[in-house]
Amino acid sequence: MPGNGIHRRRALQGIGVGAAGLLAGCLGGGDDDDEIHVLTDFDGDDWENHWDDVLIPAWEDQSDVPIEVEYTGFQGTGEQRLATLMQSGDAPEFYHATTSEIGDLINQGLTRQVDDVVDDLEDEWGDALFKYTLQPMTGDRDDETHSIPHGVYVGGCFNYRSDVYEALDLEVPETWDELLANAEAIDEAGGDFEEMRGFGIPGQPDGKAGSDFSNWLYNSGGDVWQENGGDIELWFDEEHVMPVLEMLEELSEYSPDPSSLNWSETIEYWIGGRFGQCFMNNAWLCGPTIGTPAEPIGLATEQALIPAREGSDPITRGWVLVNGTPIIEGSSNPDEAGDFKRMMYGADHHVDVSLVEPMRFIPPYEDIIEDEEYRSAEVFEMHDGAFLAKNEYIMEELVPEMDSPEVVSSPETLHVQTFDIQAQMVNRLLVDDNDAEDVYEWGVDQYEDRWEQVNQQADY
C-alpha cells in the first residue's frame, strides 16, 4: 500500500511479536475514514466524564471530524485490540499505552514524527520535562519526537505507610536488609495490623512485576543493556540479577500471594490496608483514596527512594519518563489527530487534563506545575496542600536521583520490553516455584532471542 510509510514485508515479519507484530495487511483506509479513533487507557468514571463532557464537545466546536473513544484499561489490555484494528486495516489515530508498547510501534516504523505538535505545546507551556524519554531513536534520527507528552511517571518510588511506621517505630529503609526487617516487623505486628502483610510483590506474568523488577535491578547496580562503542549490548549479568531473585524470594514470605497482584490489585490492596510497603509510580496510591473513607490511608502514604542493595553502585535509583501518545502512521486522519492533541493539551485544557488523575500523572511541563489554576485546585488545597506536597517532593527530592539520560534506551530495547521477560521471570520464581538459577538462565536466553528478533524487525 504505497504512501503510508509502512513496508508490508517488514510488518509481516513481526507476526506474533508485540502489538504491532500482529499486523497482517496494509494500514489505513478502513470503514471509519471520517473519524478520529482514540484507543486509550485513560479510563474510569472521571476520565469518561472528561472525555464526554469536556474534550469531545470542545473538539466538536472546532471540527467536523468526529471522535470515537475506546477504553482499554491500564494493564496492557489494549495491545490485542490494537493488533486487531491494525490487522483489519483500520488503525486508530491514537494509542495511549505503555512506553514499551510505543517503542514496539516506533521500532517497526508505525508512528508519526510529532515534533510540530510538541513544538506548539512547548510554545505554550515551556520545555517538556524529560523530553529525551519521548525520543528513543538512534542513528541520524536522535532528535525526532514520536510521542506527545501527557504526564510524568516516576517509577522508582518506594511507598510506605507512615502511620504504620510510627506505630511500630520503624525507619525509612535505605538498604535491602533494612527493608526486609521492616517487612518482617509489619508482618508479625498483630494488634491493629493483624491483617496487614509486610510488602506487596506483584507476580503475574505481565505488567507491574516487570516494572518492579527493573527498579530492583537498578538498585542492585545493574541494568539490562549497556552501550559499547556506540552499539547496544545485552548486560543482564548474574552478579546483579541473582541478588534480585534472591531478594524477591525472601520478601515474598511477607507478601500476599504474588499471583494475585498486578497494577489495579496493588491499588485495591493498598486502600484496603492489606500491606504496608510496596513500589508504585508517583504517589498514585493516594489518588483513589481522595474523597473516600480511605483518605487517611492516602494521607499516610509517603514516598522515598527504593532501598539499594548493600555494596551496590547503581547507575540510577529508578526510572522516570514522560507517558505520551503516538499518532499511528497509516491511520486515516493523522493531521486532524495532531490538531486534537493541540487542543487537548493547549492553554484551555491541559490544566484540567492534568487534574483528572492528579496523583497518577505529574504535569509534563514546569509551567503547568507552577500554574495557579493547577496549584489552587481543590485536591491540592485540601489538608493544607498535603497531596500537592507529595507531588512536589517526588519531583524535587526523588527525581534528581533517577533522571538518567545516559541509561540505554532505543526503539529496539523498548520493543523487547513488550515481551514481559522480567515479569515472567518473577512469575516463574514465585508462582511456579522454579529454581532462581534456572529462572535467570531462562531470562538470558529470552533476551538474546528477542533482541535478535526485534533488530531484524527494525524499520524506523
Secondary structure, DSSP 8 states (H G I E B T S, - for coil): -TTSS--HHHHHHTTTSTTGGG--S--S--TTTTSEEEEES--SHHHHHHIIIIIHHHHHTT-SS-EEEEE--SSSTHHHHHHHHHHTT---SEE---HHHHHHHHHTT-B---HHHHHHHHHHH-SBTTGGGG----GGGTT---SEEEEEEE--EEEEEHHHHHHHT-----BHHHHHHHHHHHHT-BTTBTT-BS-----SSSTHHHHHHHHHHHHHT--SEEEETTEEEE---HHHHHHHHHHHHHHGGGSS-GGG-SHHHHHHHHHTT-BSEEE-STTGGGGGGTTSTTHHHHHHEEEEE--B-TT---S-SS-EEEEEE-BBTT-S-HHHHHHHHHHHTSTTTHHHHHTTSTTT-B-SBHHHHT-HHHHTSHHHHGGGGHHHHHHHHIIIIIGGGT--TTS---HHHHHHHTT-HHHHHHHHHHTS---HHHHHHHHHHHHHHHHHHHHHH---
